[in-house]
Amino acid sequence: MRPARIVRLAGSFTLLAVLAFGQQPAVTVQRILSDETLWGNDYPSVLTRLRALRDSGERSVYIFADRAAGASASRTQADVQARATRLTTLMARPATLQAPYAQLQQRAAAPAAATLRAEALRLRDGDGYHLAITRAAGLQLLAPELTIAAVRARLGPPEKVTEQAIQNEGERKPVILTLHQYAGGAIAFAESNMAEPGVVERVVLDLNTIVQATAR
């Protein structure tokens, strides 16, 4: 009986080893945020201000091609305006990034960073007003025409793919995001049913995780 038990145990260990080696290692936050092929020219300036956005009460942020917006929505513009004023003050003291992001820190000091502003605005989601970081001339936060295929080519397959419905205030159909999640769900590259299939319409970042991983 004892030899048979040893054989069964050995077989179990072999199966576990095969499963373990068959899994791809999770892509780290640092690898994603440092991959310049995924991000636009103004992304470093906004990255150093994500702590300010978190400290203004946001838990998640949408990084669109031309703006960054907190994920929480309020019914009226006045509900967000006080937080926009606070965000303006906080953005004047951008975070110093940790050592692995030294190159991004240098780029974040570009003169254009001084023209960033905080405001309350509506998104195409139609669910209310959001606290946003913008610039009059628009921002370039994502690589031009970034696609899910390009993301997968750089980072491999996502750890998980889920859907999120954003209900709007009117009678339009909801915005449906298909979230391609990496780094334990801290970063998700999203397609939208309101945009061209296969195109990254926004990137969703968990602010607590991102700020802890980047800011000193």
ABEGO torsion letter per residue (X at the ends): XAAAAAAAAAAAAAAAAAAAAABBBBBBAAAAAABAAABBAAAAAAAAAAAAAAAAGBABBBBBAABBBBABBBABAAAAAAAAAAAAAAAABBBBBBAAAAAAAAAAABAAAAABBBBBBBBAAGAEBBBBBBBAAEBBABBBGBBAAAAAAAAEBBABBBBBBBBBABABBBBBBBBBBBGGGABBBBBBAABBBGBBABBBBBAAAAAAAABX
